[in-house]
Amino acid sequence: MPHWSETLAANHLEQHGFKILELNYRIRGGEIDIIALTPDGVTVFVEVKQRKSNSHGTPGESITARKAMLVRRAALQYLGRDDIACRFDAVLIEGDQKALKLEWVKDAF
């Protein structure tokens, strides 16, 4: 079952015309929070990060090079080959369900 922040991010993408293909796609050694298709047919792999506060860093700071590598590895597995148009976005959420700020970063990594 997706975390509330992933559901919120998926709803946000759908409001922008995206079709959600997968939530929490998992392979051994990697996971992709959301896989979606843009209105013009580009596959987008989305990492969702939520933090209640910035006391331990921002949500964006928690996407490390290692995390990006793991998402890319899972994306390659999902696509089956590397010549398909795709991109890697992030949805960064600060706060909780009562008060939050959502930032959508296209081509995040």
C-alpha positions in Angstrom: 0.0 0.0 0.0 1.5 3.4 -1.0 2.4 6.0 1.6 0.0 9.0 1.7 2.7 11.1 0.1 3.0 8.8 -2.9 -0.8 8.8 -3.3 -0.7 12.6 -3.2 2.1 12.8 -5.7 0.3 10.4 -8.1 -2.9 12.5 -7.8 -0.9 15.6 -8.6 0.6 14.0 -11.7 -2.8 12.8 -12.9 -4.1 16.3 -12.6 -1.4 17.3 -15.1 -2.6 14.6 -17.6 -0.2 11.8 -16.6 -1.4 8.2 -16.6 -0.1 6.3 -13.6 1.3 2.9 -14.7 2.7 1.6 -11.5 3.0 2.5 -7.8 5.8 1.0 -5.7 7.4 -1.0 -8.5 10.0 -3.2 -6.9 12.9 -5.3 -8.1 15.6 -6.9 -6.1 17.8 -4.1 -5.0 15.6 -1.2 -6.1 12.2 0.4 -6.1 10.4 3.2 -8.0 7.7 5.0 -6.2 5.7 6.0 -9.3 5.9 5.1 -13.0 3.8 7.3 -15.2 3.2 8.2 -18.8 3.1 11.8 -19.9 0.4 13.0 -22.3 2.9 12.9 -25.1 4.1 9.4 -24.3 7.2 9.8 -22.3 7.7 7.3 -19.4 8.5 9.1 -16.2 10.0 7.5 -13.1 9.2 9.5 -10.0 10.9 9.4 -6.7 8.7 10.8 -3.9 10.3 12.2 -0.7 8.4 13.5 2.2 9.8 15.1 5.4 7.8 16.6 8.2 10.5 19.3 8.7 13.9 20.3 7.4 15.6 19.6 10.7 17.4 16.6 9.1 17.6 18.1 5.6 15.2 18.8 2.9 13.4 16.1 1.0 15.5 16.7 -2.1 18.7 16.3 -0.1 17.7 12.8 0.7 17.9 11.7 -2.9 21.5 10.5 -3.0 23.6 9.5 -5.9 23.2 5.9 -4.7 19.4 6.2 -4.6 19.4 7.7 -8.1 21.5 4.8 -9.3 19.0 2.3 -7.8 16.1 4.0 -9.4 17.8 4.0 -12.8 18.6 0.3 -12.4 15.0 -0.5 -11.6 13.9 1.7 -14.6 16.1 -0.2 -17.0 14.6 -3.4 -15.7 11.1 -2.1 -16.2 11.8 -0.8 -19.7 13.7 -3.9 -20.8 16.1 -1.7 -22.9 17.7 1.7 -22.6 16.6 3.3 -25.9 13.1 4.3 -24.8 12.3 7.9 -24.1 12.1 8.5 -20.3 13.0 10.9 -17.6 13.5 10.9 -13.8 11.4 13.3 -11.8 11.0 13.9 -8.1 8.0 15.0 -6.0 9.3 16.6 -2.8 6.8 17.1 0.0 7.5 19.1 3.2 5.1 18.9 6.1 2.3 16.5 6.9 -1.2 15.8 5.6 -2.6 18.9 7.3 -0.1 21.5 6.0 2.3 20.8 3.3 4.3 22.2 0.4 4.6 20.1 -2.7 7.4 20.7 -5.3 7.6 18.7 -8.6 11.1 18.6 -10.0 11.3 17.5 -13.6 14.5 15.8 -14.8 15.6 15.7 -11.1 18.4 13.2 -11.7 
